[in-house]
Amino acid sequence: MRSNQSFLDGLIVYIIDPILGLFILLMIVSIILSWLISFRIINPYNPFVGSIWRMTSTITEPVLKPIRSILPPLGGLDFSPIVVILLVQFIRGWLLPELMLRF
């Protein structure tokens, strides 16, 4: 029974880590896209840009919203994506390896 449980734990770890990596990538794309839109380098009304913006916002905003309620913008800058990226990196760098050491 223990080997079956460790297989499931390992499977979860090896599925969660790539998903968290993809989330960080989407977070960075969302940050860069927001800069490009705010500096009027790209047009948010372009269908392609708008669809990417909506997709990244739909995925990242539910995670960023609670952080923004705790951490207000400082000097007009939003540091919530940096906090989220640091938290995800902490999970990937410390918690997931600890789970892998259990088996």
DSSP file (Angstrom, degrees, kcal/mol; ACC not computed):
  #  RESIDUE AA STRUCTURE BP1 BP2  ACC     N-H-->O    O-->H-N    N-H-->O    O-->H-N    TCO  KAPPA ALPHA  PHI   PSI    X-CA   Y-CA   Z-CA
    1    1 A M     >        0   0    0      0, 0.0     4,-2.1     0, 0.0     5,-0.1   0.000 360.0 360.0 360.0 -36.1    0.0    0.0    0.0
    2    2 A R  H  >  +     0   0    0      1,-0.2     4,-2.6     2,-0.2     5,-0.2   0.888 360.0  52.3 -64.3 -39.1    2.9    2.4    0.8
    3    3 A S  H  > S+     0   0    0      1,-0.2     4,-1.9     2,-0.2    -1,-0.2   0.870 109.2  50.3 -66.2 -34.7    4.3    2.1   -2.7
    4    4 A N  H  > S+     0   0    0      2,-0.2     4,-1.9     1,-0.2    -1,-0.2   0.905 111.6  48.3 -66.9 -41.3    1.0    2.9   -4.3
    5    5 A Q  H  X S+     0   0    0     -4,-2.1     4,-2.5     1,-0.2    -2,-0.2   0.908 111.2  49.5 -66.1 -41.8    0.7    6.0   -2.0
    6    6 A S  H  X S+     0   0    0     -4,-2.6     4,-2.7     1,-0.2    -1,-0.2   0.853 108.0  54.8 -67.6 -32.9    4.2    7.1   -2.9
    7    7 A F  H  X S+     0   0    0     -4,-1.9     4,-2.4    -5,-0.2    -1,-0.2   0.929 110.2  45.8 -62.5 -44.4    3.4    6.7   -6.6
    8    8 A L  H  X S+     0   0    0     -4,-1.9     4,-2.2     2,-0.2    -2,-0.2   0.897 112.9  49.8 -66.1 -40.5    0.4    9.0   -6.2
    9    9 A D  H  X S+     0   0    0     -4,-2.5     4,-2.4     2,-0.2    -2,-0.2   0.927 112.4  47.8 -63.2 -43.8    2.4   11.5   -4.2
   10   10 A G  H  X S+     0   0    0     -4,-2.7     4,-2.6     1,-0.2    -2,-0.2   0.891 110.1  52.2 -63.1 -40.0    5.2   11.5   -6.9
   11   11 A L  H  X S+     0   0    0     -4,-2.4     4,-0.9     2,-0.2    -1,-0.2   0.898 109.9  49.0 -63.1 -40.6    2.6   11.9   -9.7
   12   12 A I  H  X S+     0   0    0     -4,-2.2     4,-2.9     2,-0.2     3,-0.5   0.923 111.9  48.8 -64.4 -43.7    1.1   14.9   -7.9
   13   13 A V  H  X S+     0   0    0     -4,-2.4     4,-2.1     1,-0.2    -2,-0.2   0.915 111.8  48.2 -63.1 -43.0    4.5   16.4   -7.4
   14   14 A Y  H  < S+     0   0    0     -4,-2.6    -1,-0.2     1,-0.2    -2,-0.2   0.609 116.6  43.5 -78.0 -10.1    5.5   15.9  -11.1
   15   15 A I  H  X S+     0   0    0     -4,-0.9     4,-1.4    -3,-0.5    -2,-0.2   0.793 113.2  50.2 -94.2 -39.2    2.2   17.4  -12.3
   16   16 A I  H  X S+     0   0    0     -4,-2.9     4,-2.6     1,-0.2     5,-0.2   0.901 104.0  58.1 -68.0 -41.6    2.1   20.3   -9.9
   17   17 A D  H  X S+     0   0    0     -4,-2.1     4,-2.1     1,-0.2    -1,-0.2   0.925 108.4  43.5 -60.2 -48.4    5.7   21.5  -10.6
   18   18 A P  H  > S+     0   0    0      0, 0.0     4,-2.4     0, 0.0    -1,-0.2   0.875 113.3  53.3 -64.8 -33.4    5.1   22.1  -14.4
   19   19 A I  H  X S+     0   0    0     -4,-1.4     4,-2.1     2,-0.2    -2,-0.2   0.913 109.6  47.8 -66.0 -40.7    1.7   23.7  -13.7
   20   20 A L  H  X S+     0   0    0     -4,-2.6     4,-2.1     2,-0.2    -1,-0.2   0.880 110.8  52.0 -66.8 -36.6    3.4   26.1  -11.3
   21   21 A G  H  X S+     0   0    0     -4,-2.1     4,-2.0    -5,-0.2    -2,-0.2   0.904 109.9  48.7 -63.7 -40.9    6.1   26.8  -13.9
   22   22 A L  H  X S+     0   0    0     -4,-2.4     4,-2.4     2,-0.2    -2,-0.2   0.866 108.6  54.3 -65.6 -36.3    3.4   27.5  -16.5
   23   23 A F  H  X S+     0   0    0     -4,-2.1     4,-2.3     2,-0.2    -2,-0.2   0.906 107.1  50.1 -64.7 -41.0    1.6   29.8  -14.0
   24   24 A I  H  X S+     0   0    0     -4,-2.1     4,-2.3     2,-0.2    -2,-0.2   0.913 110.1  51.0 -62.4 -41.5    4.8   31.8  -13.5
   25   25 A L  H  X S+     0   0    0     -4,-2.0     4,-2.4     1,-0.2    -2,-0.2   0.919 110.8  47.9 -61.7 -44.2    5.2   32.1  -17.3
   26   26 A L  H  X S+     0   0    0     -4,-2.4     4,-2.4     1,-0.2    -1,-0.2   0.866 109.8  53.7 -64.3 -35.7    1.6   33.4  -17.6
   27   27 A M  H  X S+     0   0    0     -4,-2.3     4,-2.1     2,-0.2    -2,-0.2   0.919 110.0  46.6 -64.4 -43.1    2.2   35.8  -14.8
   28   28 A I  H  X S+     0   0    0     -4,-2.3     4,-2.6     2,-0.2     5,-0.2   0.900 111.9  50.7 -66.7 -40.5    5.3   37.3  -16.6
   29   29 A V  H  X S+     0   0    0     -4,-2.4     4,-2.6     1,-0.2    -2,-0.2   0.908 110.5  50.3 -62.0 -41.1    3.4   37.5  -19.9
   30   30 A S  H  X S+     0   0    0     -4,-2.4     4,-2.2     2,-0.2    -2,-0.2   0.897 110.7  49.0 -64.0 -40.5    0.6   39.3  -18.1
   31   31 A I  H  X S+     0   0    0     -4,-2.1     4,-2.0     2,-0.2    -2,-0.2   0.948 114.4  44.1 -63.7 -49.3    3.0   41.8  -16.5
   32   32 A I  H  X S+     0   0    0     -4,-2.6     4,-2.6     1,-0.2    -2,-0.2   0.901 113.2  51.7 -64.5 -40.7    4.8   42.5  -19.8
   33   33 A L  H  X S+     0   0    0     -4,-2.6     4,-2.3    -5,-0.2    -1,-0.2   0.893 108.0  51.7 -63.7 -39.5    1.4   42.8  -21.7
   34   34 A S  H  X S+     0   0    0     -4,-2.2     4,-2.6     2,-0.2    -1,-0.2   0.893 110.7  48.7 -66.3 -37.0    0.1   45.3  -19.1
   35   35 A W  H  X S+     0   0    0     -4,-2.0     4,-2.2     2,-0.2     6,-0.2   0.941 111.6  48.8 -64.0 -46.2    3.2   47.4  -19.5
   36   36 A L  H  <>S+     0   0    0     -4,-2.6     5,-2.7     1,-0.2     6,-1.4   0.864 114.6  45.6 -63.3 -36.0    2.9   47.3  -23.3
   37   37 A I  H ><5S+     0   0    0     -4,-2.3     3,-1.3     3,-0.2    -1,-0.2   0.913 112.4  49.8 -72.5 -43.0   -0.7   48.3  -23.1
   38   38 A S  H 3<5S+     0   0    0     -4,-2.6    -2,-0.2     1,-0.3    -1,-0.2   0.826 112.3  47.2 -69.2 -29.3   -0.2   51.1  -20.6
   39   39 A F  T 3<5S-     0   0    0     -4,-2.2    -1,-0.3    -5,-0.2    -2,-0.2   0.312 113.5-120.8 -90.8   9.2    2.6   52.6  -22.6
   40   40 A R  T < 5S+     0   0    0     -3,-1.3    -3,-0.2     2,-0.2    -2,-0.1   0.818  74.5 129.7  57.8  36.0    0.4   52.3  -25.7
   41   41 A I  S   <S+     0   0    0     -5,-2.7     2,-0.3    -6,-0.2    -4,-0.2   0.839  74.6  28.3 -83.9 -37.4    2.9   50.2  -27.6
   42   42 A I  S    S-     0   0    0     -6,-1.4    -1,-0.2    -9,-0.1    -2,-0.2  -0.908  86.3-117.4-122.3 155.9    0.3   47.6  -28.4
   43   43 A N    >   -     0   0    0     -2,-0.3     3,-1.4     1,-0.1     6,-0.2  -0.798  11.4-156.7 -94.2 119.7   -3.4   48.1  -29.0
   44   44 A P  T 3  S+     0   0    0      0, 0.0    -1,-0.1     0, 0.0     9,-0.1   0.664  92.1  65.2 -70.2 -13.3   -5.6   46.2  -26.5
   45   45 A Y  T 3  S+     0   0    0      4,-0.1    -2,-0.0     5,-0.1     3,-0.0   0.521  73.1 108.6 -87.0  -5.2   -8.5   46.3  -29.0
   46   46 A N  S <> S-     0   0    0     -3,-1.4     4,-3.2     1,-0.1     5,-0.3  -0.567  76.8-130.7 -65.3 131.6   -6.6   44.1  -31.4
   47   47 A P  H  > S+     0   0    0      0, 0.0     4,-2.0     0, 0.0     5,-0.2   0.874 104.4  46.6 -57.4 -40.0   -8.4   40.8  -31.3
   48   48 A F  H  > S+     0   0    0      2,-0.2     4,-2.0     1,-0.2     5,-0.2   0.943 116.2  43.5 -68.0 -47.3   -5.2   38.7  -30.8
   49   49 A V  H  > S+     0   0    0      1,-0.2     4,-2.7    -6,-0.2     5,-0.2   0.910 114.0  52.3 -64.2 -41.9   -3.9   41.0  -28.1
   50   50 A G  H  X S+     0   0    0     -4,-3.2     4,-2.5     1,-0.2    -1,-0.2   0.882 108.5  49.7 -62.7 -39.1   -7.3   41.2  -26.4
   51   51 A S  H  X S+     0   0    0     -4,-2.0     4,-2.2    -5,-0.3    -1,-0.2   0.902 112.9  46.2 -69.4 -39.0   -7.7   37.4  -26.4
   52   52 A I  H  X S+     0   0    0     -4,-2.0     4,-2.7     2,-0.2     5,-0.3   0.913 113.2  50.6 -66.8 -41.4   -4.2   36.9  -24.8
   53   53 A W  H  X S+     0   0    0     -4,-2.7     4,-2.4     1,-0.2    -2,-0.2   0.922 112.0  46.7 -61.6 -45.2   -4.9   39.7  -22.3
   54   54 A R  H  X S+     0   0    0     -4,-2.5     4,-2.4     2,-0.2    -1,-0.2   0.905 113.1  49.8 -64.0 -41.2   -8.3   38.2  -21.3
   55   55 A M  H  X S+     0   0    0     -4,-2.2     4,-1.6     2,-0.2    -2,-0.2   0.946 114.3  42.9 -64.2 -48.8   -6.7   34.7  -21.0
   56   56 A T  H  X S+     0   0    0     -4,-2.7     4,-2.7     1,-0.2     5,-0.3   0.892 115.6  49.5 -67.2 -37.5   -3.8   35.8  -18.8
   57   57 A S  H  X S+     0   0    0     -4,-2.4     4,-2.3    -5,-0.3    -1,-0.2   0.895 108.0  53.6 -67.3 -39.0   -6.1   38.0  -16.7
   58   58 A T  H  < S+     0   0    0     -4,-2.4    -1,-0.2    -5,-0.2    -2,-0.2   0.864 116.5  38.8 -63.0 -35.7   -8.6   35.3  -16.2
   59   59 A I  H  < S+     0   0    0     -4,-1.6     4,-0.3    -5,-0.2    -2,-0.2   0.884 124.8  34.7 -82.8 -40.3   -5.9   33.0  -14.9
   60   60 A T  H >X S+     0   0    0     -4,-2.7     4,-2.2    -5,-0.2     3,-1.0   0.819 101.9  70.2 -89.5 -31.6   -3.8   35.4  -12.8
   61   61 A E  H 3X S+     0   0    0     -4,-2.3     4,-2.6    -5,-0.3    -1,-0.1   0.862  92.4  57.4 -61.1 -39.1   -6.4   37.8  -11.4
   62   62 A P  H 34 S+     0   0    0      0, 0.0    -1,-0.3     0, 0.0    -2,-0.1   0.823 113.9  41.4 -61.7 -26.1   -8.0   35.4   -8.9
   63   63 A V  H <> S+     0   0    0     -3,-1.0     4,-0.7    -4,-0.3    -2,-0.2   0.841 117.4  46.6 -84.7 -36.2   -4.5   34.9   -7.4
   64   64 A L  H  X S+     0   0    0     -4,-2.2     4,-2.6     1,-0.2     5,-0.2   0.811  97.6  71.9 -76.0 -30.0   -3.5   38.5   -7.5
   65   65 A K  H  X S+     0   0    0     -4,-2.6     4,-1.6     1,-0.2    -1,-0.2   0.898  98.2  45.2 -59.2 -47.0   -6.7   40.0   -6.1
   66   66 A P  H  > S+     0   0    0      0, 0.0     4,-1.0     0, 0.0    -1,-0.2   0.878 113.8  51.0 -65.3 -33.9   -6.2   38.8   -2.4
   67   67 A I  H  X S+     0   0    0     -4,-0.7     4,-3.3     1,-0.2     3,-0.4   0.904 108.2  52.3 -67.6 -40.1   -2.6   39.9   -2.5
   68   68 A R  H  < S+     0   0    0     -4,-2.6    -1,-0.2     1,-0.2    -3,-0.2   0.824 104.4  56.1 -65.4 -30.6   -3.7   43.4   -3.8
   69   69 A S  H  < S+     0   0    0     -4,-1.6    -1,-0.2    -5,-0.2    -2,-0.2   0.805 117.2  35.6 -71.5 -26.3   -6.2   43.7   -0.9
   70   70 A I  H  < S+     0   0    0     -4,-1.0    -2,-0.2    -3,-0.4    -1,-0.2   0.868 120.9  46.2 -88.8 -43.2   -3.3   43.2    1.6
   71   71 A L  S  < S-     0   0    0     -4,-3.3    -1,-0.2    -5,-0.1     9,-0.2  -0.869  79.5-154.0-107.5 102.6   -0.5   45.0   -0.3
   72   72 A P        -     0   0    0      0, 0.0     7,-0.2     0, 0.0     2,-0.1  -0.298  36.3 -83.0 -72.1 160.8   -1.6   48.4   -1.6
   73   73 A P        -     0   0    0      0, 0.0     2,-0.7     0, 0.0     5,-0.2  -0.432  43.1-145.2 -62.9 133.8    0.1   49.9   -4.6
   74   74 A L  B >  S-A   77   0A   0      3,-1.8     3,-1.3     1,-0.2    -3,-0.0  -0.896  76.5 -17.8-106.6 111.5    3.3   51.7   -3.5
   75   75 A G  T 3  S-     0   0    0     -2,-0.7    -1,-0.2     1,-0.3     3,-0.1   0.805 127.4 -54.8  66.1  29.4    4.0   54.8   -5.5
   76   76 A G  T 3  S+     0   0    0      1,-0.3     2,-0.4    -3,-0.2    -1,-0.3   0.467 112.6 120.6  83.1   0.8    1.7   53.7   -8.3
   77   77 A L  B <   -A   74   0A   0     -3,-1.3    -3,-1.8    -5,-0.1     2,-0.7  -0.810  58.3-139.8-102.0 140.7    3.5   50.4   -8.7
   78   78 A D        +     0   0    0     -2,-0.4     4,-0.2    -5,-0.2   -10,-0.0  -0.872  21.9 175.1-100.9 110.6    1.7   47.0   -8.2
   79   79 A F     >  +     0   0    0     -2,-0.7     4,-1.9    -7,-0.2     3,-0.3   0.391  54.5  98.4 -94.7   2.4    4.0   44.6   -6.4
   80   80 A S  H  > S+     0   0    0      1,-0.2     4,-2.5     2,-0.2     5,-0.2   0.868  79.2  54.3 -63.0 -37.3    1.5   41.8   -6.1
   81   81 A P  H  > S+     0   0    0      0, 0.0     4,-2.6     0, 0.0    -1,-0.2   0.888 108.1  50.7 -63.2 -34.2    2.8   39.9   -9.1
   82   82 A I  H  > S+     0   0    0     -3,-0.3     4,-2.4    -4,-0.2    -2,-0.2   0.911 110.4  49.2 -66.9 -40.9    6.3   39.9   -7.6
   83   83 A V  H  X S+     0   0    0     -4,-1.9     4,-2.4     2,-0.2    -1,-0.2   0.922 112.6  47.7 -62.5 -44.2    4.8   38.5   -4.3
   84   84 A V  H  X S+     0   0    0     -4,-2.5     4,-2.6     2,-0.2     5,-0.2   0.923 111.4  49.8 -65.0 -43.8    2.9   35.8   -6.1
   85   85 A I  H  X S+     0   0    0     -4,-2.6     4,-2.5     1,-0.2    -1,-0.2   0.911 111.6  49.3 -61.8 -41.7    6.0   34.8   -8.2
   86   86 A L  H  X S+     0   0    0     -4,-2.4     4,-2.1     2,-0.2    -1,-0.2   0.902 111.6  49.0 -63.8 -40.9    8.1   34.6   -5.0
   87   87 A L  H  X S+     0   0    0     -4,-2.4     4,-2.3     2,-0.2    -2,-0.2   0.914 112.2  47.5 -64.5 -42.8    5.5   32.5   -3.3
   88   88 A V  H  X S+     0   0    0     -4,-2.6     4,-2.7     1,-0.2    -2,-0.2   0.903 111.5  50.6 -66.0 -40.2    5.2   30.1   -6.2
   89   89 A Q  H  X S+     0   0    0     -4,-2.5     4,-2.8    -5,-0.2     5,-0.2   0.870 108.6  53.0 -65.1 -35.5    9.0   29.8   -6.4
   90   90 A F  H  X>S+     0   0    0     -4,-2.1     4,-2.4     2,-0.2     5,-1.2   0.925 110.4  47.3 -62.3 -44.7    9.0   29.1   -2.7
   91   91 A I  I  <>S+     0   0    0     -4,-2.3     5,-2.6     1,-0.2    -2,-0.2   0.931 116.9  43.1 -61.8 -45.6    6.5   26.3   -3.2
   92   92 A R  I  <5S+     0   0    0     -4,-2.7    -2,-0.2     1,-0.2    -1,-0.2   0.869 120.9  40.1 -69.0 -36.6    8.5   24.9   -6.2
   93   93 A G  I  <5S+     0   0    0     -4,-2.8    -2,-0.2    -5,-0.2    -1,-0.2   0.730 132.9  11.9 -89.2 -22.8   11.9   25.2   -4.5
   94   94 A W  I  X5S+     0   0    0     -4,-2.4     4,-1.5    -5,-0.2    -3,-0.2   0.751 124.5  44.0-122.7 -49.1   11.1   24.2   -1.0
   95   95 A L  I  ><S+     0   0    0     -5,-1.2     4,-2.0     2,-0.2    -3,-0.2   0.929 113.0  48.7 -72.1 -44.5    7.8   22.5   -0.5
   96   96 A L  H  ><S+     0   0    0     -5,-2.6     4,-2.1     1,-0.2    -1,-0.2   0.919 111.5  49.1 -65.1 -42.7    7.7   20.2   -3.5
   97   97 A P  H  > S+     0   0    0      0, 0.0     4,-1.7     0, 0.0    -1,-0.2   0.875 109.2  54.4 -62.5 -33.3   11.2   18.8   -2.8
   98   98 A E  H  X S+     0   0    0     -4,-1.5     4,-0.7     2,-0.2    -2,-0.2   0.898 108.2  49.1 -64.6 -39.0   10.2   18.2    0.8
   99   99 A L  H >< S+     0   0    0     -4,-2.0     3,-0.7     1,-0.2     4,-0.5   0.893 109.4  52.1 -64.3 -38.9    7.2   16.2   -0.5
  100  100 A M  H >< S+     0   0    0     -4,-2.1     3,-0.8     1,-0.2    -1,-0.2   0.823 104.1  57.4 -69.0 -29.6    9.5   14.3   -2.8
  101  101 A L  H 3< S+     0   0    0     -4,-1.7    -1,-0.2     1,-0.2    -2,-0.2   0.689  90.5  74.1 -73.3 -17.7   11.9   13.4    0.1
  102  102 A R  T <<        0   0    0     -4,-0.7    -1,-0.2    -3,-0.7    -2,-0.2   0.825 360.0 360.0 -65.6 -30.4    9.0   11.8    2.0
  103  103 A F    <         0   0    0     -3,-0.8    -1,-0.2    -4,-0.5    -2,-0.2   0.447 360.0 360.0-108.0 360.0    9.0    8.8   -0.3
